[in-house]
Amino acid sequence: MCEASAYVLKNGKEELILESVDSLEDKDGEIQLVNIFGERKRLQGKVKTFNLLDHKIVLEEDVH
C-alpha cells in the first residue's frame, strides 16, 4: 500500500489529521488531502516533510 498518514504541526507536536491519504494537492497555499475512503481535509499551509518510506506527511498550517 502506498497511502500515508497526514499530520499538522501544532505547538511543536504532530497532530494526526487524516489516515490513508492517497492524494495531496497544493492550490495556491491551500493543501487538499483525500484518502482512500473519499474523506477530504483542507487547510491553509505548506508541506513540511513528505516521507514515502515512513508513509508520513507533515504539514505546517498558515496561521495568518
C-alpha positions in Angstrom: 0.0 0.0 0.0 1.2 3.5 -0.8 -1.1 5.5 1.4 0.3 7.9 4.1 -0.9 9.4 7.3 -1.1 13.2 7.3 -0.2 15.3 10.4 -0.3 19.0 11.1 2.5 20.6 13.2 0.9 22.4 16.2 2.9 23.8 19.1 5.9 21.7 18.0 3.9 18.4 18.1 2.5 16.4 15.2 -1.3 16.0 15.3 -2.9 13.4 13.1 -5.5 14.9 10.7 -6.1 12.1 8.1 -5.1 8.5 7.6 -4.8 6.5 4.4 -4.1 9.6 2.3 -3.7 8.8 -1.4 -3.9 12.3 -2.9 -2.4 15.6 -1.9 -2.7 18.8 -3.9 -1.5 22.3 -3.2 -3.7 25.0 -4.7 -2.1 28.4 -4.0 -1.3 27.6 -0.4 -4.4 25.5 0.3 -3.5 21.9 0.9 -6.2 19.4 -0.1 -5.9 15.8 1.1 -8.1 12.9 0.1 -7.9 9.4 1.5 -8.9 6.0 0.0 -12.4 6.3 1.6 -13.1 9.6 0.0 -12.7 11.7 3.1 -11.3 15.2 2.4 -9.4 17.7 4.5 -8.3 21.2 3.6 -6.0 23.6 5.3 -4.1 26.8 4.5 -0.4 26.0 4.8 2.5 24.1 3.3 4.2 20.7 3.2 7.0 20.5 5.8 8.0 16.9 5.1 6.8 14.1 2.8 8.4 10.7 3.6 7.3 7.9 1.4 9.3 5.2 3.3 7.6 6.1 6.6 4.2 6.8 4.8 4.1 10.2 6.6 3.1 13.7 5.6 3.8 16.6 7.9 2.1 19.9 7.2 2.6 23.4 8.6 -0.6 25.4 9.0 -0.7 29.0 7.9 -2.0 31.0 10.9 -2.4 34.4 9.1 
